[in-house]
Amino acid sequence: MLRPLRSTRSRARLVTASVVALVLTTLAPVGAEAAPRRPSSKAQVDSAVEEAAKARYAEGFRLYTKRRYEEARVAFFQATALKRRPSATLMLALSSLKVGRWLDAARELDAYVSEVGEVPPKLREIVEAGRREAERHIGRLRFDVPEGAEVTVDGERVARLDEPLDVTAGRHVVVVTHRDEKKTETVEAVAGGTVDVKPSFVPKALVPTADTRTRPLPPKSEDAAAATEGPSLLSPPATTWPVYVAGAIGLGGLATAAIFGGLAANSSHAVDVASETLTRNGQSRATCDQQTIAAPFDGICRTLRKNDQLARDHQGTFGAAAIVGVSATAIAVGWFLLAPKERAGKEPESGARVVPWVGRDGGGGATLQGRF
């Protein structure tokens, strides 16, 4: 890092003026060679770029000496865009200082130091004074973020997080992304100061080590696990015979309802066919209600009356069977779900058991206990 030197602003301006002349004399272009060889197409392009860069540099220097610093900065910027030269980079930095582009000036001074490697002693004071002047007008952001986090400032990604970032004084939007979390902060950078950016994230779960690992609890036996767990809703009830009985009645009722429903539908269809036959022959169902029926319609009327009665009978049987089947099925399901359950892990008690006993007088016997 360059050693800071103490100097006044007036002295820096004098040195800045002197360095302009020094840069021109030190980095002046060499005259063209006599009788050059015929260049190739690439050489022609390089030569044209070189001449254009020199022209823009000369124009920038002319404008700088006339104190038209903004126009000079543009000319030096064009010269560096065409061909990067330390002299053009330095003059670009000095022009940026003159027009108050402090952040650009600081970056261009760093670029100049990087290009030349070692600053000539005659220019060292100018570079250091310009850097100090720029740092008095810019702020810095220092990041304290988790490893692997990505940081953007005003939408631009920060490449290096291990050193402070130079920014213009004022408000900036900082977005820090770490794993699946994103934190957005608005910070106010102060000229000449440093602002710490330290968003809070959910800490990563600790990975057990030999020091932090706890001894696992012994696994529960099947009997102990069953004893501690209560019966679930789908566990079989203590008494299961109502489920089987009601289930059988329900299935029988539903099957009967299905059979008689089909028979009722068949009889209703036969009634509809007979009624359509009478209609096609210009008669109605009232014809079959007369005491005397014409011979052609006697058989049709008998069929109509017979199937009409069967349809009513089958429909009644269907309704009763459906009610019985649905009710019995509902009882079976309800008993299975809501009846008292057997306790898990407990052996079912037998209907009776023999319990021996001993009396105080030395006598003894046995008692038959249980549910009967």
C-alpha positions in Angstrom: 0.0 0.0 0.0 1.3 3.5 -0.8 2.6 5.4 2.1 0.4 8.5 2.7 2.2 11.9 2.5 1.1 15.1 4.2 0.6 17.9 1.7 -1.8 20.8 1.3 -4.3 21.0 -1.5 -2.5 23.9 -3.2 0.7 21.9 -3.3 -1.2 19.0 -4.8 -2.5 21.2 -7.5 1.0 22.5 -8.4 2.3 18.9 -8.5 -0.7 17.9 -10.7 0.1 20.6 -13.2 3.8 19.6 -13.3 2.9 15.9 -13.7 1.0 16.6 -16.9 4.2 17.9 -18.5 6.1 15.0 -17.1 3.7 12.5 -18.5 3.9 14.0 -21.9 7.7 14.1 -22.0 8.1 10.6 -20.4 5.5 8.8 -22.5 5.8 10.7 -25.8 5.2 8.6 -28.9 8.2 7.4 -30.8 8.5 8.7 -34.4 7.7 6.5 -37.3 10.3 4.2 -38.6 11.9 5.0 -41.9 10.8 2.8 -44.9 8.5 0.5 -42.9 7.7 -2.9 -44.2 4.4 -3.4 -45.8 2.0 -4.1 -43.0 -0.6 -6.9 -43.0 -4.3 -6.3 -42.6 -4.1 -6.9 -38.8 -1.1 -4.6 -38.5 -3.1 -1.9 -40.4 -6.0 -2.2 -38.0 -3.6 -2.0 -35.0 -1.9 1.0 -36.5 -5.2 2.8 -37.1 -6.3 2.1 -33.5 -2.9 3.3 -32.2 -3.2 6.5 -34.2 -6.8 7.1 -33.0 -5.8 6.5 -29.4 -3.0 9.0 -29.7 -5.3 11.6 -31.3 -7.9 11.3 -28.5 -5.1 11.5 -25.9 -3.7 14.7 -27.5 -7.2 16.2 -27.7 -7.8 15.3 -24.0 -4.5 17.0 -23.0 -5.4 20.1 -25.0 -8.8 20.3 -23.3 -7.2 19.7 -19.9 -4.8 22.5 -20.2 -7.7 24.8 -21.1 -9.5 23.6 -17.9 -12.3 22.0 -19.9 -12.1 19.0 -17.6 -15.3 17.2 -18.4 -14.6 17.2 -22.2 -11.0 16.2 -21.4 -12.3 13.3 -19.3 -14.4 12.0 -22.2 -11.4 12.2 -24.6 -9.1 10.3 -22.1 -11.9 7.7 -21.6 -12.1 7.2 -25.4 -8.3 6.9 -25.6 -8.2 4.2 -22.9 -11.0 2.4 -24.6 -9.1 2.3 -27.8 -5.7 1.3 -26.3 -4.9 1.0 -22.6 -1.9 3.2 -21.6 -0.8 4.1 -18.1 -0.5 7.8 -19.2 -4.1 7.9 -20.5 -5.3 6.1 -17.3 -3.6 8.7 -15.1 -4.9 11.6 -17.0 -8.4 10.1 -16.9 -8.1 9.8 -13.1 -7.0 13.5 -12.8 -9.8 14.7 -15.0 -12.3 12.7 -12.9 -11.0 14.4 -9.8 -11.4 17.8 -11.4 -15.1 17.2 -12.2 -15.9 15.6 -8.8 -16.3 12.0 -10.0 -14.6 10.7 -6.8 -15.4 7.0 -7.1 -14.3 6.9 -10.7 -11.1 8.7 -9.8 -10.3 6.3 -7.0 -10.8 3.3 -9.3 -8.8 4.8 -12.1 -5.9 5.7 -9.8 -5.9 2.0 -8.6 -5.9 0.9 -12.2 -2.9 3.1 -12.9 -1.0 1.7 -10.0 -1.8 -1.8 -11.2 -0.7 -1.0 -14.8 2.7 0.5 -14.0 3.5 -1.8 -11.1 5.8 0.6 -9.4 4.8 4.3 -9.6 7.7 6.6 -10.7 8.9 8.7 -7.8 8.0 11.9 -9.6 4.4 10.8 -9.9 4.0 9.1 -6.5 3.0 12.2 -4.6 0.3 13.1 -7.3 -1.2 9.6 -7.1 -1.3 9.6 -3.3 -2.7 13.1 -3.1 -5.4 12.2 -5.6 -6.3 9.1 -3.7 -6.6 10.9 -0.4 -8.8 13.6 -2.1 -11.1 10.9 -3.6 -11.4 9.0 -0.3 -12.6 12.1 1.5 -15.7 12.2 -0.7 -16.5 8.5 -1.0 -17.9 6.0 1.5 -17.1 2.3 2.1 -19.3 -0.7 2.8 -17.8 -3.5 4.9 -19.6 -6.9 4.7 -19.9 -9.4 7.5 -21.9 -12.2 5.8 -21.9 -16.0 6.0 -19.5 -18.0 3.9 -20.9 -18.7 0.4 -23.3 -15.7 0.5 -23.8 -13.6 -2.6 -24.0 -9.8 -2.3 -25.3 -7.2 -4.7 -25.1 -3.4 -4.2 -27.6 -1.4 -6.3 -28.1 -4.5 -8.5 -24.3 -5.1 -9.2 -22.7 -8.2 -7.8 -19.8 -7.7 -5.4 -16.8 -9.8 -6.5 -14.7 -9.6 -3.3 -16.3 -9.6 0.2 -13.1 -9.8 2.2 -12.3 -6.1 1.7 -14.4 -2.9 1.9 -16.2 -1.7 -1.2 -15.9 1.9 -2.3 -19.2 3.5 -3.0 -20.5 7.1 -3.6 -21.8 8.9 -0.5 -25.6 8.4 -0.2 -28.2 5.7 0.0 -27.6 2.2 -1.4 -29.6 -1.0 -1.6 -27.7 -4.1 -0.5 -29.1 -7.6 -1.2 -27.5 -10.6 0.5 -28.5 -14.1 -0.5 -27.5 -17.1 1.5 -28.9 -20.6 0.8 -32.7 -20.1 0.5 -32.8 -16.8 2.4 -32.6 -13.3 1.0 -32.0 -10.1 3.1 -32.4 -6.6 1.7 -31.0 -3.6 3.5 -30.9 0.1 2.7 -27.7 1.7 4.0 -26.5 5.3 4.1 -22.8 5.6 3.0 -21.1 8.6 4.6 -18.2 10.4 2.9 -14.9 9.3 4.4 -16.6 6.7 6.6 -17.2 3.0 6.6 -20.6 1.3 7.1 -20.8 -2.3 8.3 -23.4 -4.5 6.6 -24.3 -7.5 8.8 -27.6 -9.1 8.0 -28.9 -11.8 10.4 -29.6 -15.3 9.0 -31.0 -18.5 10.5 -28.0 -20.4 11.9 -27.1 -23.6 10.3 -27.9 -26.7 12.3 -25.0 -28.1 14.3 -23.4 -31.2 13.0 -22.9 -33.7 15.8 -19.3 -34.3 16.7 -17.5 -36.6 19.2 -17.9 -33.8 21.8 -21.4 -32.7 21.1 -23.0 -36.1 20.2 -25.3 -37.4 23.0 -25.8 -41.0 23.8 -28.9 -42.4 22.1 -31.7 -43.8 24.2 -32.1 -47.6 24.1 -34.8 -48.6 21.6 -38.2 -49.5 23.2 -39.3 -53.1 23.1 -42.4 -54.0 21.1 -44.3 -54.7 24.2 -43.4 -51.4 25.9 -44.1 -49.4 22.7 -47.5 -51.2 22.4 -48.3 -50.5 26.0 -47.6 -46.8 25.8 -49.5 -46.3 22.6 -53.3 -46.0 22.8 -55.6 -47.8 20.4 -56.2 -46.1 17.1 -59.6 -45.4 15.4 -59.0 -48.3 13.0 -58.1 -50.8 15.8 -60.5 -53.7 16.1 -63.1 -53.4 18.9 -63.0 -55.6 21.9 -66.2 -57.3 20.8 -66.4 -58.0 17.1 -69.4 -60.1 16.6 -71.8 -57.2 16.1 -69.6 -56.1 13.2 -69.9 -59.5 11.5 -73.6 -59.8 12.1 -74.5 -56.3 11.0 -72.1 -56.5 8.1 -73.7 -59.8 6.9 -77.2 -58.3 7.2 -76.1 -55.2 5.4 -74.6 -57.1 2.5 -77.6 -59.3 2.2 -80.0 -56.3 2.3 -78.0 -54.5 -0.4 -77.8 -57.6 -2.6 -81.6 -58.1 -2.2 -82.2 -54.5 -3.1 -80.1 -54.8 -6.2 -82.0 -57.9 -7.4 -85.5 -56.6 -6.8 -84.5 -53.2 -8.2 -83.6 -55.0 -11.5 -86.9 -56.9 -11.4 -88.9 -53.7 -10.8 -87.1 -52.0 -13.7 -87.9 -55.0 -16.0 -91.6 -55.1 -15.0 -91.8 -51.3 -15.5 -90.3 -51.7 -19.0 -92.9 -54.4 -19.8 -95.7 -52.0 -18.7 -94.3 -49.3 -21.0 -94.1 -51.7 -24.0 -97.8 -52.8 -23.5 -98.9 -49.1 -23.1 -97.1 -48.2 -26.3 -98.7 -51.1 -28.2 -102.2 -49.9 -27.1 -101.3 -46.4 -28.2 -100.2 -47.4 -31.6 -103.5 -49.2 -32.1 -105.5 -46.1 -31.1 -106.3 -47.3 -27.5 -105.3 -46.2 -24.1 -104.7 -47.9 -20.7 -108.3 -47.1 -19.9 -109.3 -49.8 -22.4 -108.0 -52.5 -20.0 -110.2 -51.2 -17.2 -113.4 -52.0 -19.2 -115.4 -55.1 -18.3 -115.5 -56.2 -21.9 -112.3 -56.0 -23.8 -112.0 -56.6 -27.5 -110.3 -59.8 -28.5 -107.1 -58.2 -30.1 -106.3 -56.3 -26.9 -107.2 -58.9 -24.3 -103.7 -60.4 -24.1 -102.0 -57.0 -24.0 -104.2 -55.9 -21.1 -103.4 -59.0 -19.2 -99.7 -58.5 -19.6 -100.0 -54.8 -18.6 -102.0 -55.6 -15.4 -99.6 -58.4 -14.5 -96.4 -56.4 -14.9 -97.9 -53.4 -13.3 -98.6 -55.4 -10.2 -95.1 -57.0 -10.3 -93.4 -53.6 -10.6 -95.2 -52.3 -7.5 -94.4 -55.4 -5.5 -90.7 -55.4 -6.6 -90.4 -51.7 -5.9 -91.7 -52.1 -2.4 -89.3 -55.0 -1.8 -86.4 -53.0 -3.2 -87.1 -50.1 -0.9 -87.3 -52.2 2.2 -84.2 -54.2 1.3 -82.2 -51.0 0.6 -83.2 -49.5 4.0 -82.2 -52.7 5.8 -78.9 -53.0 3.9 -77.8 -49.4 4.4 -78.8 -49.3 8.1 -77.0 -52.6 8.9 -73.9 -51.5 7.0 -73.9 -48.2 8.9 -74.2 -50.1 12.2 -71.3 -52.4 11.4 -69.0 -49.5 10.4 -70.1 -47.4 13.4 -69.5 -50.3 15.8 -66.0 -51.0 14.4 -65.0 -47.4 14.7 -66.7 -46.3 17.9 -67.0 -49.5 20.1 -64.6 -49.9 23.0 -61.1 -51.0 21.8 -58.8 -53.6 23.2 -55.8 -52.0 24.9 -52.7 -52.5 22.9 -50.2 -54.9 24.3 -52.7 -56.4 26.7 -53.7 -60.0 26.4 -57.4 -60.5 26.1 -58.9 -61.8 29.3 -60.5 -65.2 29.3 -64.0 -65.8 30.4 -63.0 -67.4 33.7 -59.8 -68.1 35.7 -58.8 -69.9 38.8 -57.2 -67.8 41.6 -55.5 -69.7 44.4 -55.6 -68.3 47.9 -54.1 -69.1 51.4 -55.9 -68.2 54.6 -54.4 -66.9 57.9 -55.1 -70.2 59.6 -53.1 -72.1 57.1 -56.0 -73.3 55.1 -56.2 -72.6 51.4 -58.2 -73.1 48.3 -59.1 -71.7 44.9 -61.6 -69.3 43.5 -63.1 -69.3 40.0 -63.3 -65.7 38.8 -64.2 -64.2 35.4 -67.0 -62.9 33.3 -69.9 -65.2 32.4 
